């Protein structure tokens, strides 16, 4: 059933893209492209595919109509398929494992979405995806983009900052309404994160944001490391763990016997991590220092 639904969505997307290529909509496409690239140059990650996805789902032609409505006026389309397509949701999610499967939790409004085709969901990162409704559950059609969990705060601060600016000027009621009207910003921030990742890959040295704590109570620290939902064991014998925040990997923990080192890829992740550390470890650790470590220095 899900495979059939996915094929219908993919087929409709092809029809809409073909319809979009007619001369009738040429001027509107130029306007849409200007809006889409307003936040800067778009990388390969979200480039043509991202623009196509956005314009066929979310862009309002003449500030009134979605593309599918213009298409429907001249072509036959199944009403159920129309409604599913027209009510898709795009956002950033974290993956939460439940007894019955996996759900995607929106990082902005915290809503949960039970996913039918959950085979490829990544439990460690931030998922950027568009999902479609099927009864009380959802499914995704296109390949999802996965970012390291350390970028979660960066994304939340970025989008919520834009929301607060627009809320004062325009008067949006909630974050869902804002994202629905300005979903191009989601692609823009995906582009920003992608550039940060690529920059780190292309240079030999980049920064790790590190918090160092002295272990005051060894037995209590061991209990937290081996029995807390906020910790994931990677290699206990080697003292390697991961710090988990709301289902995603926020940073890495190195157990050095007398102290713990917490490594993060962004300054925002470091600040969020320190809050979680205080909650998890309470009075078992003493904060020693924060430092920025250049990866080249470790080689």
C-alpha positions in Angstrom: 0.0 0.0 0.0 2.7 2.5 1.0 4.8 1.6 -2.1 1.7 2.3 -4.3 1.2 5.7 -2.5 4.9 6.6 -3.0 4.6 5.8 -6.7 1.6 8.0 -7.0 3.3 10.9 -5.4 6.4 10.5 -7.5 4.3 10.3 -10.7 2.4 13.5 -9.7 5.7 15.3 -9.0 6.9 14.4 -12.5 3.6 15.7 -14.0 3.8 19.0 -12.0 7.5 19.5 -13.0 6.6 19.0 -16.7 3.6 21.4 -16.3 6.0 23.9 -14.7 8.3 23.8 -17.7 5.6 25.4 -20.0 6.1 29.0 -21.0 2.9 30.0 -19.2 4.7 30.1 -15.8 8.1 31.4 -16.9 7.8 34.8 -15.1 6.6 33.2 -11.9 9.4 30.8 -11.9 11.9 33.7 -12.1 10.2 35.3 -9.1 10.2 32.1 -7.2 13.9 31.5 -7.8 14.7 35.0 -6.5 12.9 34.2 -3.3 14.5 30.8 -2.9 18.0 32.2 -3.3 17.3 35.3 -1.2 19.3 34.0 1.8 22.4 33.4 -0.4 23.8 30.9 -2.9 22.3 27.5 -2.7 24.7 24.5 -2.5 24.4 21.2 -4.4 22.6 19.6 -1.4 19.4 21.7 -1.8 20.1 23.2 -5.3 17.8 22.1 -8.2 16.1 19.3 -6.3 15.4 21.6 -3.3 14.0 24.3 -5.5 11.8 21.9 -7.5 10.5 20.4 -4.3 9.7 23.8 -2.8 8.1 25.3 -5.9 5.7 22.4 -6.6 4.6 22.1 -3.0 4.8 25.5 -1.2 5.3 28.4 -3.6 2.2 30.6 -4.1 1.8 31.6 -7.7 0.4 35.2 -7.9 0.5 35.1 -4.1 -2.6 32.9 -4.2 -2.3 29.5 -5.7 -0.2 26.4 -5.2 1.0 24.8 -8.4 -1.2 21.8 -7.9 -4.3 24.0 -7.9 -3.3 25.6 -11.2 -2.6 22.1 -12.6 -5.9 20.7 -11.2 -7.9 23.5 -13.1 -6.8 21.9 -16.4 -6.1 18.3 -15.6 -7.8 15.4 -13.9 -6.4 14.4 -10.5 -7.6 12.0 -7.8 -9.1 14.0 -4.9 -7.4 11.9 -2.2 -4.0 12.2 -3.9 -4.6 16.0 -4.2 -5.3 16.3 -0.5 -2.3 14.2 0.5 0.0 16.2 -1.7 -1.4 19.6 -0.7 -1.1 18.8 3.0 2.5 17.5 3.1 4.7 18.7 5.9 8.4 19.7 5.6 10.5 20.3 8.6 13.5 19.2 10.7 12.9 16.2 12.9 14.6 14.0 15.4 14.0 10.2 15.4 12.4 8.7 18.5 12.2 4.9 18.9 9.0 3.5 20.4 7.7 0.1 21.2 5.8 0.0 18.0 8.4 1.6 15.6 9.7 5.0 15.0 8.3 8.5 15.1 9.6 11.8 13.8 9.5 14.7 16.3 9.4 18.2 14.9 12.2 20.2 16.5 10.2 23.4 16.3 6.7 22.6 17.6 7.6 19.1 19.2 4.7 17.4 17.3 5.1 13.6 16.7 4.6 11.8 13.4 4.4 8.0 13.2 6.3 6.9 10.2 5.2 3.8 8.1 8.4 3.3 6.0 10.9 3.8 8.8 13.6 1.3 7.6 16.2 4.0 6.8 15.6 6.4 9.6 18.8 7.6 11.3 18.5 7.7 15.1 21.5 9.9 15.7 21.0 13.0 13.6 18.6 15.8 12.5 16.4 14.7 9.7 15.4 17.2 7.0 12.4 15.7 5.2 9.0 16.2 3.7 6.3 13.7 4.8 2.9 12.8 3.5 -0.1 11.7 5.5 -1.7 8.2 5.3 -4.6 7.9 7.8 -3.1 8.6 11.2 0.5 7.9 10.0 3.0 9.4 7.6 5.5 8.3 5.0 8.4 9.9 3.2 9.0 9.7 -0.5 12.4 11.3 -1.3 15.7 10.6 0.2 16.1 12.4 3.5 19.0 14.6 4.5 20.6 13.9 7.8 22.7 16.4 9.8 24.8 15.8 12.9 22.7 16.4 16.1 25.2 19.1 17.1 23.5 21.5 14.6 20.1 21.2 16.3 20.4 24.4 18.3 21.9 26.3 15.3 18.8 25.4 13.3 16.3 26.1 16.1 17.9 29.5 16.9 18.0 30.4 13.2 14.4 29.6 12.3 13.0 30.9 15.6 14.9 34.1 15.1 13.4 34.6 11.7 9.9 33.7 13.2 10.2 36.3 16.0 11.3 39.0 13.5 8.3 38.2 11.2 5.9 37.8 14.1 6.5 41.4 15.2 6.2 42.7 11.7 3.5 40.6 10.1 1.8 38.9 13.1 2.1 35.2 12.5 0.2 33.3 15.2 2.5 30.3 15.6 5.6 28.7 14.2 3.7 26.2 12.0 2.0 29.1 10.2 5.3 30.8 9.7 7.1 27.7 8.3 4.1 26.9 6.1 4.4 30.4 4.5 8.2 30.6 4.6 9.4 27.1 4.0 12.2 28.3 1.7 14.0 29.3 4.9 14.3 25.6 5.8 16.2 25.0 2.6 18.3 28.1 3.2 19.4 26.8 6.7 20.0 23.3 5.2 22.4 25.1 2.8 24.1 26.9 5.7 24.7 23.7 7.6 25.8 21.9 4.5 28.4 24.6 3.9 29.7 24.3 7.5 30.0 20.5 7.0 31.8 20.9 3.7 34.1 23.5 5.1 35.2 21.1 7.8 35.7 18.3 5.3 37.9 20.5 3.0 40.3 21.8 5.5 42.9 19.9 7.6 42.1 21.8 10.8 38.8 22.7 12.3 37.5 23.4 15.8 36.1 21.1 18.4 34.4 22.8 21.3 35.4 20.9 24.5 34.2 21.0 28.1 36.4 19.3 30.6 35.1 18.1 34.0 37.0 16.6 37.0 35.3 13.4 38.3 34.5 13.9 42.0 32.5 10.7 42.5 33.6 7.8 40.3 30.9 5.3 41.2 28.1 7.8 40.6 29.6 8.9 37.3 29.8 5.2 36.2 26.1 4.8 37.0 25.2 7.7 34.8 27.4 6.6 31.9 26.1 3.1 31.9 22.5 3.7 32.9 21.1 7.0 31.7 18.8 7.7 28.7 21.0 10.7 28.0 24.1 8.6 27.4 24.8 6.1 24.6 27.6 3.6 25.1 29.9 3.3 22.1 32.9 1.5 23.5 32.8 1.3 27.3 36.2 -0.5 27.6 37.8 2.5 25.7 35.8 5.1 27.6 33.8 6.4 24.6 30.2 7.5 24.9 27.8 9.9 23.2 25.7 12.6 24.9 22.1 12.4 23.6 19.7 15.4 23.5 16.1 14.7 22.6 17.0 11.7 20.6 20.0 13.1 18.7 23.7 12.9 19.3 24.8 16.2 20.7 28.5 15.4 21.4 31.1 12.7 22.3 32.2 11.8 25.8 35.8 10.6 26.5 36.3 9.0 29.9 39.9 9.7 31.0 39.4 8.0 34.5 40.1 11.2 36.5 38.1 13.5 34.2 35.5 13.5 31.4 35.9 15.4 28.2 32.8 16.4 26.3 33.5 17.2 22.6 31.0 19.2 20.4 31.2 20.5 16.8 29.6 23.9 17.5 29.6 26.5 20.2 25.8 26.2 20.5 26.1 22.5 21.0 28.7 23.1 23.8 26.4 25.5 25.7 23.4 23.1 25.3 25.6 20.2 26.3 26.7 21.9 29.6 23.1 22.3 30.6 22.4 18.6 30.1 25.7 17.6 31.8 24.7 19.5 34.9 21.3 17.7 34.9 22.6 14.2 34.3 25.7 14.3 36.5 24.4 16.7 39.2 27.1 17.0 41.9 29.4 14.2 40.7 31.5 16.4 38.4 33.4 19.7 38.8 33.7 21.9 35.8 37.4 22.5 35.0 37.5 24.4 31.7 36.0 25.0 28.3 38.4 25.1 25.4 38.5 25.2 21.6 40.7 22.4 20.2 41.9 22.5 16.6 41.7 19.1 15.1 45.1 19.5 13.5 46.6 19.8 17.0 45.4 16.3 17.7 46.9 14.6 14.7 
